Amino acid sequence: LQGKEQSVQRIIRALNDCLAALPQQQLQRVTHIGISGQMHGVVFWKTAKGCKWTECGTGPAFEPEEVSHLVTWQDSRCTPTFLSSLPLPQSHVSLATGFGCATIYWYLKNSPDFLKAYDAAGTIQDYVVAMLCDLKKPLMSIQNAASWGYFNSRTKSWNTDILEKSGFPVHLLPEVGDPGSVAGRTTCAWHGIPKGAKVGVALGDFQCSVYSCLTERTDAVLNISTSAQLTISMPLGFQPPETPDPSSAVAYFPYFNGDYLAVAASLNGGNVLAAFVAMVGQWAEELGLQVQESAIYTRIIQAALAQSDSKLSVHPTIFGERHIPEQLASVTNIATSDLSLGHVTRALCRGIVENLCSMLPVQHLVETGVRRILGSGSALARNEVLRQEVERIFPFPVVYGKDVDAAVGAAMVMFHDK
């Protein structure tokens, strides 16, 4: 497998294992199924031969048949040169490598025979919905369609004219439906879930994560796990710009009921701290010492808690950012008084939060009517210094511990729809 391809067989096996582990009597009561998954990716299959249903210990289940690998959002085969050779989309979303339509273009130009074997495509979650409901043509939500590129969210339609002119296989594009709408019903029982259960059109994992915790329009959601995101609801009636602004740090994601989320999505979050810990560990090893990385993490947090301030300025973008990929990290304002591990860690944590705020400034949050911050994510949960810096930078109360879970969000959408 290329690094950024995944086996659909293994993904569906994992899905089947999860369902088989759930209590049978609960599954028998299910009437609605909400499904979400990672956006941008693409999988191809042959209609009517996408899967075969078999009997397993907990009832019928499907296994993929004539299905390609999943090319994920992290795929990097579409180089900047390749992307610049493609027609300009009529969409508010900038095209990037790993986006479904960009990947299809890549196959069209580099491996056209590959595409001839298939007549349907979608994200992995659209594939699951199509199999459960035996859809003759896959159905995709506006959320996932926007994430593929070449989709106009205002008209809720693909850029078919632009695509056709360049020979793009438009027959592979799914139909598009509103998030929260029903795609169909299960054509047979599935692990004890009765036949005829309503299945929602598949949703984006990001939107569902936000939906699981965002109860008020005046809330902003701050998530710091591997990477970091700061999200707000746009005012009612907001429409994104007609054309993308590649230099903008804020992206607009279709949400529910015609609403949009404004998202500052940073590539630098907990992964920066992990890289710092690994660096300290490597230095220790080069000095002939052995220290566990978990012990380093605990120690640097303790050291930073003892230093309430640091004059060091850390710009932490070692992984670049989508809107300025060439700008990497830097440390400035270095004085002898601030060289301890505590000072450096404190400045690093502050830098991570400040970087996110430079993308979606606090002033903008105030103007949009934000009243509190919902803090979530593994890095924020584990790191008290990071939480202190969040509270220092944002002039709003910060609430932690609200579970952010895409699966819960997808279920809530179907429940509210009911």
VOKOL-752871 format. One record per residue: y, x, z of N, C-alpha, C in turn. Coordinates in steps of 0.05 Angstrom, whole numbers, plus 5000, padded with zeros to 4 digits. Last residue first. Layout:
// residues N
YXZYXZYXZ ...
// end
This chain:
// residues 418
525742945270523942715276525642485287 529543335273529243185248527742925252 528343545322530943405319530843225294 523443775308523543585330526043415327 524744155270523043935262523143705283 527944485303529144365278527444125270 524244655341526544485349527744335325 520944985310519844735322522044545330 524545385298523345235276522144975287 525645585351527745465334526645285312 520645795364521745575380523945425364 520546205326518445995325519345745341 524846535340524946395315522846165314 528146565400525446575388525446405363 531146775456531746755428529046785413 532446535520530446625501531246565472 537546775556536846545540534846645519 538947255581536347135588535746875573 545947215600543547345590541047165594 552647105582550246985595547747115583 559147305596556647375581554247255597 565747055588563347085604560947135586 570047485548568847225554566547265574 572247935525573847795545572747525552 568048505516568548215509570048075532 567749015541569048985515569748685508 565048955589567649095589569149025563 560248725575562048575592564848695593 558149145545558548885532560548725548 557649525585559449575563560149315548 553649295617556349355629558349385606 549349305581550449045590553249085602 548549855577549349705553550549435561 546849945629549350075619550449925594 541949685633544249585648546949695638 537149535590539149735593541749635607 533449145575532449385589534649575599 536348755548534848675572534048925589 538249025504540248925524538748855550 533549135477535249355486537249275508 531448615466530048795484531849015494 535848035467534648265454533548465474 542347735483539347735481538447995468 547647355508546547625504543447615503 552546955487549746935496548447205488 559146905509557247065494554447015505 564246385503562346555518560446695499 568046175468568546165497566646325514 571346205406569046285422569846285451 575246065369574745885391572345955408 576946395330574946195322574246005344 580246735358581446545339579546335331 576347035386578346865401579446655383 573847285343572347105360574146915375 578047605326577047405308575447195323 578547955369580847775362579847545344 573748245365574148055388576347855381 571348325297573048395320573348165340 565948535271566948265276568748275301 565949095268565048935245566048645247 567449285316569149365294568449205269 563349105347565948965349567849045327 559449475334558949195327561649035327 561849925357561349915328560949635318 561849795411564449815397564049805367 556449835423557749575425560349575409 555550375413553850175399555249905400 559250625448559550655418557950435403 557050525497559650405490559950405460 552550845493552250555497554750405489 555151345489553351255468552950945469 557751395537559351385513557651275489 553251425572555251215575556851175549 550851895553549451635550551351405553 554852265566554052235538552651965534 555152225622557552175606556752115577 549752355636550952095643553352025626 549352885620547652685606548752395612 555953185616553453115629551952895614 560853295593558453395579555853315593 566253225606564552995599561953075584 569353665616568853485639566853265632 570053915568568054035586567353845609 570553415516571753595536569553695555 571053135453569153275471570753465490 572852775414574052785440572352915461 566852525380569552655381570552645410 561252505339562152505367564852655368 558352075289560052295297560752275327 553951845235554951855262556752095268 556151665167554151715188555451755215 557451305111558751395136556651415159 554751095068555151385069556451485095 554650545072552150695076552550995080 558050075091558950355086556550545091 555149605093557749605079559049875075 550549755121550349645094552949655079 551250395153551450105154551450005125 547350935183549250825164549650525169 544351115225542850985203544750865182 548051305260546251505248544551385225 553251115284551851005260550151215246 556351145331553451185333551951125307 561251525353560951335331557951345324 563651635416561251665399561351445378 568052005453567951775434565551825415 568952155522567552205496567751955479 570551995570572652035550571452095523 567451505609567051745594569251765573 565651185672567351215648566651475634 562051165712563150905703564850935678 556251455722558851525709560051275698 551651245741553251395760555951475749 549451035696550350845716552150985737 547651495671550051365660551151155680 543251625702545451815701547951675691 539951175691540851225719543251405719 539151275636540551025645541651065673 536351745638539051745625540651495633 531651585665533451785677536251775664 529151225629529851145657531951325669 528351575585529951335583530951235610 524951965607527552045597529351795597 520351665615521651775638524551855631 518951555562519551325580521051425605 517652065543520051925533520951695551 515752565590515052315576517652175567 516553255580517553015594516852765577 515353915588514053675578515153435594 518754515564518254305585516954055572 520454895529517954945542517354745564 524654785499525254955522522755005539 522554425464523254685453523954885475 522253995500519754115491520354395479 527653875505526153955529523654105521 528653715452530053945463528554055487 525453255450524853485432526153735442 528052925487525253005491524453255475 532852865461532852995488530053095493 530952585416532352845413532253005439 528952115438527152295423528352575421 533751905457531651975476529652165463 536251815407537551995427535452085447 532951435385533251695371534451905390 533651015420530951125417531151405404 539050905411538251005437535551145436 538350715359540050955363539351075390 535250265365534150495350535750745354 538549885388536750025405535450265392 542649975333542449845359540750005378 544949945270544850125292544849975319 545949615229543349745228542849935252 548948985245549049275246546249395244 551748445221549048545225549148855223 555547935237555848225234553148345241 555847315208554147505221555047795215 557246635212558346895205556847105221 553646085187553946285209555346525197 555445425165554945715160555145875186 552844755150554444955165553645245157 549544385126551844485111553644685125 545444315164547344095159549944195144 544945005184543844735182546044535177 546645555147545445475172544145195168 547546115105547245815106545645745132 551446655128548646555124548746245125 555547165109555446875115552746775108 557247795139555747635118555747345128 562048305147561048045156559647895133 564148745126562148795146560848535155 565448835056565748675081563448725100 564449085010565549255031566049105057 562648704974560748894984561749065007 563748064973565448294978563648514991 561647594922561247754946563347974948 565246984906564047234898563647414922 567146534933565546494908564046744901 566446525006567846594981566046574957 563645935039563846225034565346285009 566945415072565445495048565745795044 567144985128567545255117565845295092 566044505152567244495126567744765114 567144735219566044525201567544535174 567545455227568545185231567344995211 561445835239563945795225564945505229 558746115297558745885279561445865265 557146815299558646585308558246355288 553747405322553747165305555546945317 551748055316553647885330554147645312 546148485323547548275308549448125327 542549095314544248925330545748725312 535749355318538449365307540149175324 532149285362532149525346534849565332 536848905395534049005398533949265382 541748525415541348815411538348875416 545647995397542948085399542748385395 549947495415549747785412546847875417 552946925393550347035400550447335394 557946515421557246725402554646845411 559845825428558146055436558046265414 562145375410563945575422562445815433 558345025395559745165373561545395384 552445075436555345005433556545155410 547445275432547644995437550544895433 543245735409546045665405546445355409 537745825412539345875436542245775434 535045685366533545665391535345695416 538445825325538245535332536845495359 537546375321540146275331539945985340 532346345300532846485325535446395338 533346085252531745945273532046085300 536346465224537546205230536046065253 532346865220534846915234536146655242 528146655190527646725218530246755233 529346075149529846365155529446425184 523945605135526645675143526845985147 520445145091520545395107523445495111 520644445103521144665084521644915100 515544205148518344245140518544465119 510343755142511044035143513844075132 506943255179509243325162509943625165 499843155173502143245190504443325171 495443035142497742855140500042925158 490243205188491143175160493542985160 491743495253490743285235491843305206 489644125273492043965268491143755247 484744405271485044185291487644025288 485844775231485344865258485644635278 487844265194488344555196488044645224 485843755148486143855176486444155175 489543735086487143705102487643805130 494743725070492743585053490043575066 500543595107498143755105495943595089 506143395066504343355088501843525084 512743675052510343525045508643475070 517643845068516643935042514243775033 523243535097520343555097519443635069 529143905120527843685105524743745105 531044345145530644115162529243885147 535044555091533644625115533344385133 533944235027535644285050533944365074 530744604973531244374989532944445013 529144804906530544864931531144604946 523445084872525344864876526744924903 522845804858522045554870524245334868 522046174797523846094819523045824831 518946264753517846354779519646254803 521946134710519745954717518546024744 525246564699526246354717524146144725 524647184690522646964689523346734708 530247414653528947384679526947154678 533347534608530447524605528847494631 538647484613537647754615534547754615 539546944609540747114588539547394589 537346744656535946704630536946894609 541246884694538546994695537146974668 545646574680545946864682543246994680 543246054684544446154659544646464658 541646024739539646014717540846134691 542746154795544446234773542746244747 540445574832540045854822542045904800 544445164877542745204853542645504846 548344934910545544924918543744964894 553645014902552344814884549444774890 554345374944556145144942554844924925 550645784938550345604961552045354959 547346014885550045924892549745714914 543646604879543546324887546346244896 542647144872542846974848542646674855 538547254931540547334912540547144888 535247124972533947244949536047354929 538046845010537147115017535847264993 538546344987540946514989540146804994 533246164996534246204969536746394969 533046115052531446325039532346375011 536845685057537045935073535546165060 535045275026537545415018537745685032 527845335023530345235035532645395024 523345164970524645374986527145254998 517045014943519644914952520745104972 512745124886513745184913516545074918 509244604855511444804851512544864879 505044344878504644444850506844644843 502844434944505144384926504544504898 499344354988498344374961500544304941 501044425039501744165027500744144998 499244945051498644725069499044455056 501445245008498545215011497744975029 506945195016505745104990502745064993 507445435066508145145063506845035037 506045965053504445815073504945515070 510146095016507346095007505645925026 514546085049514345885028511545865018 513446545079513346285093513346045073 514046945042511346905054511246635067 518046664989517746835012514946785023 515246614922516846514944516746724966 512446384859513446594877515046464900 507746294805509346194827510146424845 504546514767506346314757507946184780 501747174748502546964768504446754756 500947564712498547464726499147224744 505747744694504247554676501847424690 507548134728508647864731507047654715 504948594708504448494735505248204738 507348694660504748574659503948464687 512248954672512248664664509548534664 514449384705511649314705511249014697 519949474700518149704704515149644701 522749004691523549244677521449464678 520148634724520748564696521248814679 520348894774517748864760518148804730 525848854782524649114781521949094767 526648294784527848454762526548724759 523948214832522848094807524048244783 527548474867524748574864523448464838 531948144862532148424854529448544849 529947674883530647684855530947964845 528947834939526947724921527647754891 531448454963531948174958530048074936 530448994962528848824981529348534978 537249194953534349244949532749084970 542048654942541048904955538148944949 547948314924545148374918544448644931 552047944967551748184951548748244948 553347254964551647464976551447704957 555746844939557346984959555847214972 554846854868553846804895555646944914 552947004812555046814820554146704847 551547714801550747444809553247264814 551748104743553148034767552447744776 545548404719547848224716549148154743 544049094736543348814735545848644731 545449614745544749544717544249244714 545949664799548449644783547949584754 540649714813542049474821544649444804 539650244795538150014783539649754789 543150534828543450544798542050304785 540950424879543650334872544150324842 534050224867536050424874538850304868 529049874891531349824874533650004883 525350024929524850114902527350064884 525049924984527350074974527050164945 523749385028522949535004525449674992 524849055070525449345074524749515050 523148555057526048605056526748905059 516848675022518548585044521448655039 512348384981514248604980516448525000 505748234994508448155000510248404998 501148264938502148364964504848234969 499147644906499947924906500348014935 493347234899495947274912496547574912 488546854894489947004873492947034882 487646744957485846814935487446984915 487946705029489246755003487146824982 484746165063484846455059486146505032 485645635112485745745084485946045084 481045245151483245435149483345535120 478144715191478744835166481145025167 475744915258476444715237477244865212 474745345290476545135301477344935280 471145675261470445565288472145335297 472345455193472045665213471545525240 471345315126470945215153470745455172 476545435079473845475089473745365117 480145405018479845295045476945335054 483645904983481245734985480845655015 489745964944488046004968485445844965 491945934894493346094914491646144939 490645654850488745864858489846044880 494745314841491945194843489845404850 498545844815498445574824495545474822 498146484840497346314817497046034828 503846844869501046734869500646564844 507747344903507047194878504247084881 513047424950510147434944509647264920 518647764977517447594956514447644954 524147745027521747845015520647654993 528747455049529047655028526447725013 526647345119527947275094527747505073 520947215157522947405149524047335121 520346505175519346775170521546955161 517945865200520146055192518846325188 516345185202515445455194517845625188 513944635238516344785229515445075224 510344045231510144335232512644465221 508643455267510543595251510143905254 504543285300505243115277507243245258 499243465343501443555326501943365303 494843355373497143175376499543245358 491243755364490543485353492843295355 493344175394493544175364493043905352 491744025445494544025438494944015408 486244095443487243825448490243805442 485744665432485044465412486244185417 490645145448488844935458488344715438 490445725403491845515417489945295426 487446085374487646135403489145915418 487845925323485245885335485445925365 493146095312492545805314489945755328 492246655312494146535331493546235334 488646715269487846795296489646665317 491846535226489446385234488546455262 495646955227496546675231494146505240 492247385214493647385240494647105247 490847225163488747255183490047245211 495747255138494546985141492246995162 496447815139498447635152497147365157 492047985109492248055138494247885152 493247765059490747705072490947755102 497948025046498147745052495547655067 499848665065497548505056497848215065 506248905043504348825064502148645052 510549455026508849225018506949165041 513149915037514549665043513049425030 509750345025510750315052511950035057 504550104984507150244986508250175013 497650175000500050005000502550175000 
// end
